[in-house]
Amino acid sequence: MTIDKAVLSFAGVMVLVSVVLTLLFSQWWLILTALVGLNLLQTGFTGFCPAAMLLKKLGVKPGVAFE
């Protein structure tokens, strides 16, 4: 798995988890969904992604988007 796929997969899992938590507990969990979306938007504009930096340090092979 490349860094690109791992970052996007992690973001998708976080959105799904926040939706489930919203349905089970409280609408406040939608804040997590908003934060994930804002992080993806910020990464698209700046190219800075903390998760990609961490995965790179852990030795995950780079993909095209986060070189």
N, C-alpha and C positions, 0 to 999 in steps of 0.2 A: 504494500500500500504506500502511496506517495503522500507527501505532506498535504497536497491539495485535497486529495480524497479524504484524508483523515480530518482536516479542518472542517470541510463541508459536512462530513458525516456527523462529527461532534455537534455542529450547529443544528443539524436536523434532529438529532436525538434530544438536544436541550429544548428545542421548540416543542417536540412531542411530549416530553416529560412535563413541561410547564402547562401544556393544555390538559393533560391528565390531572395534574395537581389542581388546576383551576376547577375542573369538573368535580373533583372529590372534596376539595377543601374551601378554597376562597378565590375570588376574582383577583385578588392582589398578586397571585402567581403570574398573571399576564404581564406584570412588570418584567419578569425574566424573559418572556418572549420579546418584549420591546427592546431590552438590553442586547439580546442576541442579534436582533435586526439592526440596531444602531451600530453594533460592532462590525457586522458584515458590510454595512454601508460605509463606515469609516475605513475599513480595510480596502474596499474597492477604490476609494478616492486617494488614500495615502500610501497603500501598499504595506502599512505597518500592521502586523498581526501577532499579538503575543503568543497565541497558541502555536502558530507556525514557527516562531522563534524557539519555543520550548521543544517542539518535536524535532527541529533541526539539531538542537543540542543533544537530544536523546538518540540521534543517529538515524532517524527516518530519512529515507532518500527523498531528495527534493523533486517536486513536480515542476510544471511550467509557470504557474502563477506566482509562486512565492520564492523566486530565485533572488 
